[in-house]
Amino acid sequence: MNIKKCPICEKIKEEKEKKIKNLSSKTYICKNHLKEAITINSQIIEILDFENNKDCPLCILEEEITQNFQGEVKDLCLYHLRMLRYRIKEEDYKEIAKKWEEYKNYLKDPDDKVELIFDLLTGCGRIIRK
């Protein structure tokens, strides 16, 4: 069984990488995004601002992309599906829930698919793996 990649996750991943690579001024990055920021751009340590604890630009970016999503909700991961539940028509939600139930049954032995399951639950765009 093949599950499509979540369009929100893909967009977040793409935009976060661009944003991290293009940061040039003193910036605060939250602890949730710090590791992936350093993974993408090791020079970012020089411009990190730990004293000014304002909003993380990567958190803001993720929220904007999620809230501005206008695409097909049927392709969303569980993480983003839950976030946008209020936008989904009841008949669409039943169809999506059925698809995820079929997928859950497909994953009989989840031990070798832990990373895939984690991505589906938390949104793979939130974590950039190298």
QUIHURA-V339201 format. One record per residue. N is the residue number from 1. RES is the residue in one letter. SS is DSSP state (H for helix, E for strand, C for the rest). BURIAL is # if it has 24 or more other ideal C-beta (glycine too) atoms within 12 Angstrom, else .. Layout:
# QUIHURA-V339201
n=<N	N>
res=<RES	RES>
ss=<SS	SS>
burial=<BURIAL	BURIAL>
This chain:
# QUIHURA-V339201
n=<1	2	3	4	5	6	7	8	9	10	11	12	13	14	15	16	17	18	19	20	21	22	23	24	25	26	27	28	29	30	31	32	33	34	35	36	37	38	39	40	41	42	43	44	45	46	47	48	49	50	51	52	53	54	55	56	57	58	59	60	61	62	63	64	65	66	67	68	69	70	71	72	73	74	75	76	77	78	79	80	81	82	83	84	85	86	87	88	89	90	91	92	93	94	95	96	97	98	99	100	101	102	103	104	105	106	107	108	109	110	111	112	113	114	115	116	117	118	119	120	121	122	123	124	125	126	127	128	129	130>
res=<M	N	I	K	K	C	P	I	C	E	K	I	K	E	E	K	E	K	K	I	K	N	L	S	S	K	T	Y	I	C	K	N	H	L	K	E	A	I	T	I	N	S	Q	I	I	E	I	L	D	F	E	N	N	K	D	C	P	L	C	I	L	E	E	E	I	T	Q	N	F	Q	G	E	V	K	D	L	C	L	Y	H	L	R	M	L	R	Y	R	I	K	E	E	D	Y	K	E	I	A	K	K	W	E	E	Y	K	N	Y	L	K	D	P	D	D	K	V	E	L	I	F	D	L	L	T	G	C	G	R	I	I	R	K>
ss=<C	C	C	C	C	C	H	H	H	H	H	H	H	H	H	H	H	H	H	H	H	H	C	C	C	C	E	C	C	C	H	H	H	H	H	H	H	H	H	H	C	H	H	H	H	H	H	E	C	C	C	C	C	C	C	C	H	H	H	H	H	H	H	H	H	H	H	C	C	C	C	C	H	H	H	C	C	H	H	H	H	H	H	C	H	H	H	C	C	H	H	H	H	H	H	H	H	H	H	H	H	H	H	H	H	H	C	C	C	H	H	H	H	H	H	H	H	H	H	H	H	H	C	H	H	H	C	C	C	C>
burial=<.	.	#	.	.	#	#	#	#	#	#	#	#	.	#	#	#	.	#	#	.	.	#	.	.	.	#	#	#	.	.	.	#	.	.	#	#	.	.	#	#	.	.	#	.	.	.	#	.	.	.	.	.	.	.	#	#	#	#	.	#	#	.	.	#	#	.	.	#	.	.	.	#	#	#	#	#	#	#	#	#	#	#	#	.	.	.	.	.	.	.	.	.	.	.	#	.	.	#	#	.	.	#	.	.	.	.	.	.	.	.	.	.	.	.	.	.	.	#	#	#	.	#	#	#	#	#	#	.	.>
